[in-house]
């Protein structure tokens, strides 16, 4: 699983650069959060029902770091990770991937 997580982290890290530039140019937090969800969180979640059960704690930690870095880019690095999660109304990566997995198990893929 290491290779997949490395590729996801690399792809998302490049996209965080876009968030930095948007914030530097005065784009509001709300718009930057939409960019985060569309361009970064979606990459992390793509295919998650397949790979989520195979992630170890280190892999999950790497994905959480990506989210933390992205959200702190939007809201400011002086805030704690739990504070930016609350402000953005976003859950931790692991909780979000669990929810997606459960939803697919209950609803099925049609």
C-alpha positions in Angstrom: 0.0 0.0 0.0 3.0 2.3 0.5 3.3 3.1 -3.2 -0.3 4.1 -3.6 -0.2 6.4 -0.5 3.1 7.9 -1.7 1.5 8.7 -5.1 -1.6 10.2 -3.4 0.5 12.3 -1.0 2.7 13.6 -3.9 -0.3 14.5 -6.1 -2.1 16.3 -3.2 1.0 18.1 -2.1 1.3 19.7 -5.5 -2.3 20.8 -5.3 -1.7 22.4 -1.9 0.5 24.9 -3.7 -2.6 26.1 -5.6 -4.3 26.7 -2.2 -1.3 28.8 -1.0 -1.5 31.0 -4.1 -5.2 31.4 -3.8 -4.9 32.5 -0.2 -2.0 34.8 -1.0 -4.2 36.5 -3.6 -7.0 37.1 -1.2 -9.4 34.4 -2.2 -11.9 33.8 0.7 -11.6 30.8 3.0 -14.9 29.4 1.8 -13.8 29.3 -1.9 -10.4 27.8 -0.9 -12.3 25.1 1.1 -14.3 24.2 -2.1 -11.0 23.9 -4.0 -9.6 21.6 -1.2 -12.6 19.4 -1.4 -12.6 19.2 -5.2 -8.9 19.0 -5.8 -7.4 17.3 -2.8 -9.9 15.4 -0.7 -11.4 13.9 -3.8 -8.0 12.4 -4.7 -7.6 10.9 -1.2 -11.1 9.4 -1.3 -10.9 8.1 -4.9 -10.9 4.3 -4.8 -10.9 4.3 -1.0 -13.3 1.3 -0.6 -10.5 -0.8 -2.3 -7.5 0.5 -0.4 -8.9 1.8 2.9 -9.1 -1.6 4.6 -5.4 -2.2 3.8 -4.0 1.0 5.2 -1.8 0.8 8.2 -1.4 3.5 10.9 1.6 5.0 9.1 -0.2 5.3 5.8 -3.3 6.9 7.5 -1.0 9.3 9.3 0.5 10.4 6.0 -3.0 11.1 4.6 -4.0 13.0 7.7 -0.8 15.2 7.4 -1.9 16.1 3.8 -5.3 17.1 5.0 -3.9 19.0 8.0 -1.4 20.9 5.8 -4.1 21.8 3.2 -6.7 23.0 5.8 -4.1 25.0 7.7 -3.1 26.6 4.4 -6.7 27.7 4.1 -7.4 28.7 7.7 -3.9 29.5 9.1 -1.1 27.5 10.6 -1.7 29.0 14.1 -4.8 26.9 14.4 -4.7 23.3 15.7 -5.7 20.4 13.4 -8.8 19.7 15.5 -9.8 23.4 15.3 -9.5 23.6 11.5 -11.5 20.3 11.1 -14.2 21.9 13.2 -14.2 25.2 11.4 -14.2 23.4 8.0 -16.9 21.0 9.2 -14.8 18.1 7.8 -14.0 14.8 9.5 -10.6 13.1 9.8 -9.6 11.1 6.8 -10.0 7.8 8.5 -13.6 8.6 9.6 -14.5 9.8 6.2 -13.1 6.7 4.5 -15.0 4.5 7.0 -18.2 6.3 6.2 -17.7 5.9 2.4 -17.0 2.2 3.0 -20.1 1.7 5.2 -22.3 3.6 2.7 -21.2 1.3 -0.2 -21.7 -1.8 1.9 -25.3 -0.7 2.9 -26.4 0.8 -0.4 -24.3 -1.3 -2.7 -22.8 -0.2 -6.0 -25.4 0.1 -8.8 
